[in-house]
């Protein structure tokens, strides 16, 4: 049972990573679309894009550390 829950946690982690990468590609598409088709300045759009992605990565790391605190210190 313990082994099963361990695999379940790993699967959830992989799903979160896949979702983040998918979101990254969606944001990248919107980023390019926004630059090509709008009057928004490059810097402003880039700041929003990077800020959103970094906040998602930080949130993921935070959740990962809560679920698996022993693994957070490993390099």
Secondary structure, DSSP 8 states (H G I E B T S, - for coil): -HHHHHHHHHHHHHHHHHHHHHHHHHHHHHHHHHHHHS---HHHHHHHHHHHHHHHHHHHHHHHHHH-TTTTT--
